[in-house]
Amino acid sequence: MGGRLDLFNVIAGACVTLYALALILQPEAIFQAGGLMSILSPGGRALWQLGMTGGLAWDQGWWWTIFTAMYLHGSLLHIVFNVMWIRNLGPGVAEVYGPGRAFLLFNIAGAGSFLASNVMSGVPTIGASGSIFGLLAALIVYGRRRGSSVMTRQLWQWAIILGVFGFIMPGINNWAHGGGFAAGWIAAQLMPLDDDRQDSSWVLLASLGFVAIAVVGVGMSFVRVTGILLG
């Protein structure tokens, strides 16, 4: 799971796969009228089946959705934008923290983003943007710990620009963005900065644990939601 495998390619591939699966599960939703932001949008039923989170899932006790929703996306532009940021930020985080710890940061930030969203707003939520804000936070923490003021300043500028963008664009869950940034910041502060950047066994085990929760969680959501629909 180390350097030979680009985990952020795996993350991007998982996002694309689940996006395509959501379109297949509810193809009639593709042709619903909408603006530019709604092009090729999966339907709500399919997204709930694959692990969307929100107040409804939270009230049902579906805790695992905070680990699955980060891999789901609501439109073509949504997934293109997020995959672009994952591919741009992910390798940098893996370079300075190690690939396994970078994967943990992505998942911890994503879970933190949806936890904040579910507690503060409860709106149905999906997407990797909370994880992306967490990766930004982790890079800022690294710059501060290494004393790189130029790197830190540039990353803060990007974080502020993306934050402002979230308040300008409609349908953006800013609770999730803030929660992801905070979770990524805290997790990065707790992670050691080893010069060899080799992942320890606990990091690899924790990473596999997140993978297992996400995979099993998608299956559990599908079974639960499909059962409700058929019942």
C-alpha positions as a printed NumPy array, in Angstrom:
array([[  0.   ,   0.   ,   0.   ],
       [  3.079,   2.195,  -0.039],
       [  4.865,   4.088,  -2.774],
       [  4.045,   1.715,  -5.631],
       [  0.342,   2.485,  -5.363],
       [ -0.997,   6.004,  -5.885],
       [ -3.812,   6.026,  -3.371],
       [ -5.239,   9.243,  -4.754],
       [ -5.683,   7.587,  -8.132],
       [ -7.597,   4.892,  -6.25 ],
       [ -9.735,   7.549,  -4.529],
       [-10.436,   9.295,  -7.827],
       [-11.285,   5.957,  -9.432],
       [-13.686,   5.101,  -6.609],
       [-15.413,   8.474,  -7.017],
       [-15.807,   8.007, -10.766],
       [-17.015,   4.408, -10.37 ],
       [-19.694,   5.313,  -7.817],
       [-20.758,   8.33 ,  -9.88 ],
       [-21.285,   6.079, -12.911],
       [-23.091,   3.496, -10.777],
       [-25.44 ,   6.178,  -9.421],
       [-26.33 ,   7.199, -12.978],
       [-26.995,   3.563, -13.889],
       [-29.16 ,   2.92 , -10.818],
       [-31.506,   5.806, -11.631],
       [-31.088,   6.635, -15.347],
       [-34.317,   8.64 , -15.568],
       [-32.761,  11.314, -13.341],
       [-30.158,  12.095, -16.009],
       [-32.773,  13.738, -18.218],
       [-34.377,  15.927, -15.568],
       [-34.284,  19.637, -16.332],
       [-31.669,  21.719, -14.559],
       [-28.988,  24.349, -15.019],
       [-25.303,  24.035, -15.769],
       [-24.558,  22.718, -12.286],
       [-27.081,  19.888, -12.781],
       [-25.672,  18.322, -15.95 ],
       [-25.611,  14.509, -15.606],
       [-26.852,  14.597, -12.017],
       [-27.594,  11.269, -10.297],
       [-31.01 ,  10.941,  -8.68 ],
       [-31.588,  11.217,  -4.964],
       [-32.779,   7.619,  -4.659],
       [-29.558,   6.261,  -6.142],
       [-27.415,   8.507,  -3.948],
       [-29.204,   7.348,  -0.792],
       [-28.716,   3.751,  -1.931],
       [-24.969,   4.296,  -2.303],
       [-24.388,   6.052,   1.015],
       [-25.394,   9.709,   0.94 ],
       [-25.435,  11.225,   4.414],
       [-27.647,  13.82 ,   6.08 ],
       [-30.191,  14.217,   8.841],
       [-32.351,  11.39 ,   7.489],
       [-29.487,   8.885,   7.515],
       [-28.27 ,  10.19 ,  10.876],
       [-31.709,   9.766,  12.453],
       [-31.814,   6.187,  11.157],
       [-28.502,   5.453,  12.874],
       [-26.62 ,   5.009,   9.604],
       [-23.337,   6.295,  11.048],
       [-21.256,   4.76 ,   8.253],
       [-22.578,   7.288,   5.736],
       [-20.05 ,   9.864,   6.981],
       [-17.425,   7.512,   5.514],
       [-19.225,   6.739,   2.24 ],
       [-20.649,  10.109,   1.191],
       [-17.216,  11.568,   0.39 ],
       [-16.983,   9.212,  -2.611],
       [-20.333,  10.307,  -4.102],
       [-20.942,  13.31 ,  -6.358],
       [-24.031,  15.127,  -7.545],
       [-23.213,  16.22 , -11.085],
       [-20.597,  16.074, -13.83 ],
       [-19.121,  19.44 , -12.812],
       [-19.103,  18.389,  -9.174],
       [-17.024,  15.288,  -9.767],
       [-14.709,  16.907, -12.338],
       [-13.954,  19.794,  -9.972],
       [-13.339,  17.553,  -6.963],
       [-11.273,  14.934,  -8.798],
       [ -9.117,  17.75 , -10.191],
       [ -8.402,  19.004,  -6.662],
       [ -7.818,  15.479,  -5.348],
       [ -5.252,  14.841,  -8.076],
       [ -3.582,  18.226,  -7.476],
       [ -3.428,  18.182,  -3.675],
       [ -3.232,  14.46 ,  -2.925],
       [  0.276,  13.73 ,  -4.247],
       [  1.652,  16.748,  -2.362],
       [  0.155,  15.552,   0.916],
       [  1.451,  12.023,   0.253],
       [  4.904,  13.443,  -0.459],
       [  5.209,  15.222,   2.892],
       [  3.256,  12.878,   5.188],
       [  3.571,   9.522,   3.418],
       [  0.87 ,   7.848,   1.287],
       [ -0.867,   5.96 ,   4.089],
       [ -1.119,   8.963,   6.384],
       [ -2.323,  11.089,   3.472],
       [ -5.087,   8.549,   2.88 ],
       [ -5.998,   8.715,   6.576],
       [ -6.104,  12.516,   6.401],
       [ -8.457,  12.37 ,   3.425],
       [-10.854,  10.034,   5.231],
       [-10.657,  11.725,   8.632],
       [-11.341,  15.111,   7.048],
       [-14.233,  13.694,   5.035],
       [-15.801,  12.05 ,   8.073],
       [-15.302,  15.23 ,  10.106],
       [-16.931,  17.318,   7.4  ],
       [-20.086,  15.201,   7.325],
       [-20.225,  14.921,  11.101],
       [-20.221,  18.727,  11.323],
       [-22.821,  18.983,   8.566],
       [-25.144,  16.4  ,  10.108],
       [-24.963,  18.004,  13.541],
       [-25.285,  21.617,  12.384],
       [-27.64 ,  21.426,   9.401],
       [-28.741,  17.88 ,   8.572],
       [-29.102,  18.596,   4.854],
       [-28.425,  15.656,   2.491],
       [-24.756,  15.913,   1.611],
       [-22.212,  14.223,  -0.652],
       [-18.843,  14.993,  -2.187],
       [-15.117,  15.062,  -1.485],
       [-14.864,  18.811,  -0.909],
       [-14.663,  18.434,   2.875],
       [-11.754,  16.03 ,   2.389],
       [-10.149,  18.489,  -0.022],
       [-10.357,  21.265,   2.577],
       [ -8.784,  18.821,   5.03 ],
       [ -5.879,  18.17 ,   2.654],
       [ -5.364,  21.924,   2.302],
       [ -5.335,  22.252,   6.087],
       [ -2.797,  19.418,   6.371],
       [ -0.454,  21.161,   3.933],
       [ -0.808,  24.443,   5.842],
       [  0.051,  22.632,   9.08 ],
       [  3.092,  21.083,   7.396],
       [  4.264,  24.492,   6.162],
       [  3.879,  25.974,   9.649],
       [  5.718,  23.095,  11.32 ],
       [  8.563,  23.337,   8.807],
       [  8.711,  27.129,   9.068],
       [  7.845,  27.756,   5.401],
       [  6.016,  31.085,   5.472],
       [  5.772,  31.321,   1.668],
       [  4.133,  27.894,   1.351],
       [  1.796,  28.606,   4.261],
       [  0.731,  31.976,   2.87 ],
       [  0.008,  30.578,  -0.596],
       [ -2.055,  27.711,   0.803],
       [ -4.034,  30.048,   3.059],
       [ -4.84 ,  32.121,  -0.023],
       [ -6.232,  29.046,  -1.792],
       [ -8.214,  28.027,   1.278],
       [ -9.757,  31.501,   1.544],
       [-10.57 ,  31.616,  -2.182],
       [-12.287,  28.222,  -2.017],
       [-14.105,  29.244,   1.153],
       [-15.422,  32.433,  -0.434],
       [-16.414,  30.445,  -3.533],
       [-18.505,  28.225,  -1.271],
       [-20.49 ,  31.201,   0.013],
       [-21.048,  32.611,  -3.483],
       [-22.193,  29.452,  -5.261],
       [-25.647,  28.013,  -4.5  ],
       [-26.039,  24.568,  -2.974],
       [-22.648,  24.517,  -1.234],
       [-22.477,  22.985,   2.24 ],
       [-20.148,  25.31 ,   4.117],
       [-20.567,  23.404,   7.381],
       [-18.969,  20.437,   5.613],
       [-16.127,  22.585,   4.28 ],
       [-15.407,  24.036,   7.71 ],
       [-15.67 ,  20.662,   9.425],
       [-13.32 ,  19.067,   6.911],
       [-10.765,  21.848,   7.312],
       [-10.895,  21.586,  11.116],
       [-10.642,  17.782,  11.1  ],
       [ -7.735,  17.85 ,   8.647],
       [ -5.944,  20.494,  10.725],
       [ -6.302,  18.563,  13.994],
       [ -5.325,  15.218,  12.439],
       [ -2.265,  16.745,  10.758],
       [ -1.127,  18.301,  14.04 ],
       [ -1.18 ,  14.851,  15.627],
       [  0.778,  13.126,  12.858],
       [  4.57 ,  12.861,  13.117],
       [  6.721,  14.305,  10.351],
       [  9.169,  11.482,   9.618],
       [ 11.807,  12.315,   7.039],
       [ 11.659,   8.804,   5.535],
       [  7.832,   9.074,   5.282],
       [  7.415,   5.321,   5.689],
       [  3.993,   4.274,   6.881],
       [  3.868,   2.205,  10.046],
       [  1.776,  -0.914,  10.464],
       [ -0.923,   0.967,  12.416],
       [ -1.253,   3.472,   9.575],
       [ -1.696,   0.669,   7.055],
       [ -4.204,  -1.121,   9.294],
       [ -6.173,   2.08 ,   9.875],
       [ -6.192,   2.767,   6.125],
       [ -7.512,  -0.719,   5.426],
       [-10.126,  -0.119,   8.114],
       [-11.378,   2.992,   6.333],
       [-11.518,   1.074,   3.052],
       [-13.516,  -1.709,   4.702],
       [-15.965,   0.727,   6.309],
       [-16.534,   2.494,   2.982],
       [-17.041,  -0.714,   0.994],
       [-19.265,  -2.385,   3.58 ],
       [-21.052,   0.921,   4.188],
       [-22.061,   1.255,   0.552],
       [-23.457,  -2.269,   0.695],
       [-25.334,  -1.576,   3.927],
       [-26.85 ,   1.621,   2.54 ],
       [-27.942,  -0.185,  -0.595],
       [-29.604,  -2.964,   1.389],
       [-31.286,  -0.618,   3.882],
       [-32.582,   1.934,   1.369],
       [-33.661,  -0.686,  -1.167],
       [-35.498,  -2.524,   1.59 ],
       [-37.357,   0.653,   2.539],
       [-38.259,   1.337,  -1.098],
       [-39.531,  -2.194,  -1.645],
       [-41.361,  -2.283,   1.673]])
